[in-house]
């Protein structure tokens, strides 16, 4: 349970960190390390070099405006969760962050690190995809924006190149006509979820549902978003439309079996959570509309 | 420029070694270690501070929890080089300089909050920081506070009681006597 040897550097500028990455195709970025260090200790990963970005200045911001929430590469989960403006502008980020591991892990782990670790069992990747967010990726060649829809390509695999550092994530603001909810089921408090669902429900001024989208974690190899609007074509939410939504979701999902749960059990959880979370997001949507009125 | 550039090579392994200053419980220690030295191992092996216990060594059990700039973190999920220059508090730093138990330690003793004691250092550091953020927790909040720490002996009931008792003790003795002050 000790990492294999690696060379360690702690650059104090972003340019220097990017140059170190570009120089060694086998180097990895170390930010919070709450996923990377266990992988190193178990020797599931053995990079030749670690580029520790914790001394790089101006990467720990949580900035909000009416467009959304911008989270820097060194902002810890705990700092994002504690930010009242972030909670106001995009409440789904806070709802999901409360379910990321335990407070002690959130004190060190970074939100951007979790996003680019690209674990389909993690909370934040599916939230980024569901909200249509993006990340900013920097390299010696310059910076580019990667849309969430283009970020995840396989288990623990993203389209971030080895020589790039994700310097910022952008979570779009909650539209005024929308409500959100998040829930997951885990064996133990703080564990990876067996299944988790995030939902965004939108409705017009009369309260008629216009759009329902749900994101699924721990169900497939990728964070998966399903458009469930069709089940609510009548504009209302009742037991029948929720059942139809769960059917629609499962038609698009192919829950996998693993050591933690059978495929059938996971499908059952996806069904139950779809109905529960869509109902909560609809309640949230209604409460926000009536709160504004 | 880069900090903590390697200063020497280990003659046996050929690994780069780094000279690192670790600030632990108010004392500065100078160590020469490879980049891969976990903070938990640096505390125990290089500094001899064996109060920090290593259980699962992958962040699940919480036994190795220490305070980094006052915030609880897993010492097994950090490299010691990354902690250079930052203030660390281990379980050895929770008692008063004269050896009197801190409020959380005293509460664990009174409430029988430990049996074998292996997990205890991680609970004590976690609760010390938790009570600073929330000095008067409800029983539910006490459970939430210790949710990231595993104990295989007690069944947690007495640890929850100890959290509430520690809050009570801290309220009765709101401040530590200053050095030289009569208790």
Boltz contact constraints between the chains, C-beta under 6 A:
constraints:
  - contact:
      token1: [A, 1]
      token2: [B, 57]
      max_distance: 6.0
  - contact:
      token1: [A, 3]
      token2: [B, 36]
      max_distance: 6.0
  - contact:
      token1: [A, 5]
      token2: [B, 15]
      max_distance: 6.0
  - contact:
      token1: [A, 5]
      token2: [B, 36]
      max_distance: 6.0
  - contact:
      token1: [A, 7]
      token2: [B, 16]
      max_distance: 6.0
  - contact:
      token1: [A, 8]
      token2: [B, 35]
      max_distance: 6.0
  - contact:
      token1: [A, 8]
      token2: [B, 81]
      max_distance: 6.0
  - contact:
      token1: [A, 9]
      token2: [B, 2]
      max_distance: 6.0
  - contact:
      token1: [A, 10]
      token2: [B, 3]
      max_distance: 6.0
  - contact:
      token1: [A, 10]
      token2: [B, 4]
      max_distance: 6.0
  - contact:
      token1: [A, 11]
      token2: [B, 2]
      max_distance: 6.0
  - contact:
      token1: [A, 33]
      token2: [B, 77]
      max_distance: 6.0
  - contact:
      token1: [A, 34]
      token2: [B, 77]
      max_distance: 6.0
  - contact:
      token1: [A, 37]
      token2: [B, 77]
      max_distance: 6.0
  - contact:
      token1: [A, 38]
      token2: [B, 58]
      max_distance: 6.0
  - contact:
      token1: [A, 38]
      token2: [B, 59]
      max_distance: 6.0
  - contact:
      token1: [A, 41]
      token2: [B, 57]
      max_distance: 6.0
  - contact:
      token1: [A, 41]
      token2: [B, 58]
      max_distance: 6.0
  - contact:
      token1: [A, 52]
      token2: [B, 82]
      max_distance: 6.0
  - contact:
      token1: [A, 54]
      token2: [B, 82]
      max_distance: 6.0
  - contact:
      token1: [A, 102]
      token2: [B, 147]
      max_distance: 6.0
  - contact:
      token1: [A, 102]
      token2: [B, 148]
      max_distance: 6.0
  - contact:
      token1: [A, 104]
      token2: [B, 65]
      max_distance: 6.0
  - contact:
      token1: [A, 104]
      token2: [B, 72]
      max_distance: 6.0
  - contact:
      token1: [A, 104]
      token2: [B, 148]
      max_distance: 6.0
  - contact:
      token1: [A, 107]
      token2: [B, 71]
      max_distance: 6.0
  - contact:
      token1: [A, 107]
      token2: [B, 73]
      max_distance: 6.0
  - contact:
      token1: [A, 108]
      token2: [B, 73]
      max_distance: 6.0
  - contact:
      token1: [A, 189]
      token2: [B, 147]
      max_distance: 6.0
  - contact:
      token1: [A, 190]
      token2: [B, 147]
      max_distance: 6.0
  - contact:
      token1: [A, 190]
      token2: [B, 148]
      max_distance: 6.0
